[in-house]
């Protein structure tokens, strides 16, 4: 029986309401029902997933990414069984499960679903202020507030989704406040919440001043301005913007001289004092170790420094400066950090391994951004060392990326970088609709900042993937992708993303040597980028080196264990190329419902001897691509070796495709 399959309408069900924004809770009728913490994660994940459903294996990997497949499967079965019993005993329906998919039931009211279905961006664009103010007041808390799991992949997912929800809430709140379209008490409530989310957001204080003045409380308006000024000086070392000063002068009825910024704290020698990019210090271990353990720890931190130095979105402070000065200057300048983030290390020896605890901290607030323990063996196993280094570099770069996301100044001028991140989120899917959404968002970003190379790389990717998903309808898509990739490289030749997209587009134009050269350049610039490694794997396999391709996609999956769809596509295609057809089917199983993979699944099933599955996938190909003919693959699949293409065509014909 599927979870939630409880019969007809008069079966004892009660009205149920699930709250995911703020502290999570489930109410059935007037009663609070306790459910496992990970059930809240399942509901949030499904609410945010396309179609509000997710394949079981993908959800399993998200919930228990650090466990082995057998243990993760057992954990998922136990959790679903527990939810089944709760649904039956308490008379609510939250999720429905079949052999392959888990989906969100319609029977339970969920605040996150209400927010998403309300189309907040559309309400803002249409200036439907009453409806928008109601949503902002009702849903003003963080997603799964205060919840952490200790599972790295799940906590990383939650951090990213919280940021996305915060951004949408802040953008809508600023639009409403700047329009002055809400009553004073509503404006004050929303502005107070906005300031709590970001105490340097001047739009909040401007709205507070206006709201207090509207009801005659000038003293409160004056306090709001003073709080704004103090927060900006403390956090940013800057006075309020002229617009905020002008609002204060108008509301308070007096002249306010511009407040000079406090002099900057002296910086230690080495790094530049410019603040255009965050500065990161890699600090030595705080624990004394035996000589072998100390050498392992220092070698790891040195390699992390080298790996992070390849990223151009932040700066690494020289090792000798970190050793001399630590994370903060001493003395009376202690509260003025000279670096933005610090990676601390401490550890213990257990048997023949050094267990090193790492934590990345935002220095100004002492907030821990992420923490992880890694085990370094006493024996010099360089493969283990390299793998650990790559993961830490990837975690650190992603965490800093998220921590640096600042809310937009106004809704009319949103951050180009935030738009880039929104576009990148859409690119996690190979659905044609999401690709076109990504393209629109990237284009909006370029209108705000034409110099950002990564946005042009993202645009190039949307054209290349559309060419693939639509089955090579026109060469113009790849030509446009190549031109956009060149524009990315021109804007920043040291950003790996432009070279990656150039390699991707040139691969499908069958310029194999040029493609591999672009990918090698990209990997040299950023060897720990999992998405880049997945594309490199595809290029290697199509160029006639599937063994190297499998190695590269394996590295990509270790760095990103909950990957976007195309990782599975690449891995499955390489297994098919080397005649491991059962492995190809297993690799493709997480994306088996995606129409774009139906061709490869049909061929793999036919070659594996599964006639029923082959016919089912072939039928999906005919329904989705009614004009498809196997001979078209000579133009689509960019194999250097024609026998590889013939092998795929033979498999498709064995599945019954023309």
KAFEN-V663468 format. One record per residue. RES is the residue in one small letter. OMEGA is omega in whole degrees, -180 to 180 (none if undefined). BURIAL is # if it has 24 or more other C-alpha atoms within 12 Angstrom, else .. Layout:
res = <RES RES>
omega = <OMEGA OMEGA>
burial = <BURIAL BURIAL>
This chain:
res = <x x x x x x x x x x x x x x x x x x x x x x x x x x x x x x x x x x x x x x x x x x x x x x x x x x x x x x x x x x x x x x x x x x x x x x x x x x x x x x x x x x x x x x x x x x x x x x x x x x x x x x x x x x x x x x x x x x x x x x x x x x x x x x x x x x x x x x x x x x x x x x x x x x x x x x x x x x x x x x x x x x x x x x x x x x x x x x x x x x x x x x x x x x x x x x x x x x x x x x x x x x x x x x x x x x x x x x x x x x x x x x x x x x x x x x x x x x x x x x x x x x x x x x x x x x x x x x x x x x x x x x x x x x x x x x x x x x x x x x x x x x x x x x x x x x x x x x x x x x x x x x x x x x x x x x x x x x x x x x x x x x x x x x x x x x x x x x x x x x x x x x x x x x x x x x x x x x x x x x x x x x x x x x x x x x x x x x x x x x x x x x x x x x x x x x x x x x x x x x x x x x x x x x x x x x x x x x x x x x x x x x x x x x x x x x x x x x x x x x x x x x x x x x x x x x x x x x x x x x x x x x x x x x x x x x x x x x x x x x x x x x x x x x x x x x x x x x x x x x x x x x x x x x x x x x x x x x x x x x x x x x x x x x x x x x x x x x x x x x x x x x x x x x x x x x x x x x x x x x x x x x x x x x x x x x x x x x x x x x x x x x x x x x x x x x x x x x x x x x x x x x x x x x x x x x x x x x x x x x x x x x x x x x x x x x x x x x x x x x x x x x x x x x x x x x x x x x x x x x>
omega = <177 175 -180 180 -171 177 -173 -171 -176 -173 178 177 177 175 -177 179 179 178 179 178 -168 177 -174 179 177 178 174 -170 179 -174 173 -180 179 176 -180 -180 -177 172 175 178 178 -178 180 180 -179 179 -177 -177 175 -179 -179 175 -180 178 -173 -175 180 177 177 -178 178 -177 -177 -176 -177 179 174 -177 -178 180 180 178 179 179 -179 179 -179 180 180 178 179 178 177 -178 180 180 -179 -176 -176 173 175 180 -179 -180 178 -173 166 -174 -172 -170 169 -179 179 178 179 -169 -177 176 -176 -176 179 177 178 179 -178 -178 -179 180 -177 179 178 177 179 -178 -179 178 177 -168 -179 179 -179 -179 177 178 -177 179 -176 -175 -174 180 -179 175 180 -173 177 -176 170 -176 -172 177 -170 -176 -179 178 177 178 -178 179 -179 -179 174 179 -179 179 179 -179 -179 179 -177 -179 180 -180 -180 178 -179 -177 -178 177 -179 -170 -178 175 -176 -177 177 178 -179 180 -179 179 179 179 178 178 177 178 -179 -174 175 -178 -171 178 179 -177 176 179 178 -180 -179 -178 179 -179 -178 179 174 -179 -176 179 178 177 179 179 179 179 180 178 179 -178 -179 -179 -179 179 -178 -174 -171 -176 -176 174 175 177 180 -180 179 177 -180 178 179 179 -179 -176 -175 176 177 179 179 179 176 -179 -180 177 175 178 -178 177 177 179 177 -179 176 -174 176 179 -179 -173 -176 178 179 -178 -174 175 174 -171 -179 180 178 -177 175 -177 166 -173 -177 -179 179 180 178 -178 -178 178 179 -179 177 179 175 179 179 -179 -180 180 -180 179 -177 -179 173 -176 179 179 -177 -175 -176 177 178 -180 -176 -168 -176 -175 -179 171 179 173 -172 176 -174 -176 179 -174 179 170 -176 -180 177 175 -178 179 171 -176 180 177 179 -177 -177 -179 172 177 -174 176 -179 174 177 -173 169 -166 -175 -175 -174 178 177 -178 171 177 -177 173 178 -180 179 -177 179 176 -175 -180 -172 179 178 -179 -179 -179 179 179 -178 -179 -178 178 -180 179 -176 -179 -180 -179 179 176 -178 -176 -177 -179 178 178 -178 -180 175 179 180 -177 -177 -178 177 -178 178 176 176 180 178 176 179 178 178 -179 176 -179 173 176 -175 180 179 177 -179 172 179 -179 -180 -179 177 179 176 179 -179 178 178 -178 -177 -174 -173 -173 -175 179 177 175 177 176 178 -179 -179 179 -179 -178 177 177 -179 -174 -179 176 175 -177 -175 180 -177 180 179 178 178 178 179 -180 179 176 178 177 177 180 179 -179 178 -177 180 174 -175 -172 178 178 179 -178 175 178 -179 -179 -179 175 -176 168 177 172 -167 -177 178 -180 -179 179 177 180 179 178 -180 -180 175 -179 -176 -173 -176 178 -175 -179 177 180 178 178 179 177 180 -179 179 -179 -180 178 175 180 -176 179 177 178 178 178 -178 -180 174 176 180 -179 176 178 -176 -173 173 -166 170 -171 -169 173 -179 179 -179 -177 179 -179 179 177 177 -178 -178 174 173 -167 176 177 178 179 179 -180 -177 -174 179 -178 -174 -180 180 -177 -177 -179 -174 -179 -179 177 179 -180 -179 -180 179 -179 178 178 180 -174 -178 180 -180 179 -180 -180 177 178 177 177 -178 -180 -176 -178 -173 -179 -176 173 -175 180 178 -177 176 179 -174 -172 -172 -180 173 -178 -177 178 178 178 178 179 179 179 179 178 179 178 176 177 177 179 -174 none>
burial = <. # # # # # . . . . . . # # # # # # # # # . . # # # # # . . . . # . # . # # # # # # # # # # # # # . . # # # # # # # # # # # # # # . . . . . . . . . . # . . # # . . # # # # # # . # # # # # # # # . . . # # # # # # # # # # # # # # # # . . . # # . # # . . # . # . # # # # # # # . # # # # # # # . # # # . . # # # # # # # # # # # # # # # # # # # # # # # # # # # # # # # # # # # # # # # # # # # # . # # # # # # # # # # # # # # # # # . . . . # . # # # . # # # # # # # # # # # # # . . # # # . . # # . # # # . # # . . . . . . . . . . . . . . # # . . # . . . . . . # # # # # # # # . . . . . . . # # . # # # . # # # # # # # # # # # # # # # # # # # # . # # . . # # # # # . . . . . . # # # # # # # # # # # # # # . . . # # # # # # # # # # # . . . . . # # # # . # # # # # . . . . . . # # # # # # # # # # # # # # # # # # # # # # # # # # # . . # # # # # # # # # # # # # # # # # # # . # # # # # # # # # # # # # . . . . . # # # # # # # # # # # # # # # # # # # # # . . # . # # # # # # # # # # # # # # # # # # # # # # # # # # # # # # # # # # # # . # # # # # # # # # # # # # # # # # # # # # # # # # # # # # # # # # . . # # # # # # # # # # # # # # # # # # # # # # # # # # # # # # # . # # # # # # # # # # # # # # # # # # # # # # # # # # # # . . . . # # # # # # # # # # . . # . . # . # . . # # . # # # # # . . . # # . # # # # # # # # # # # .>
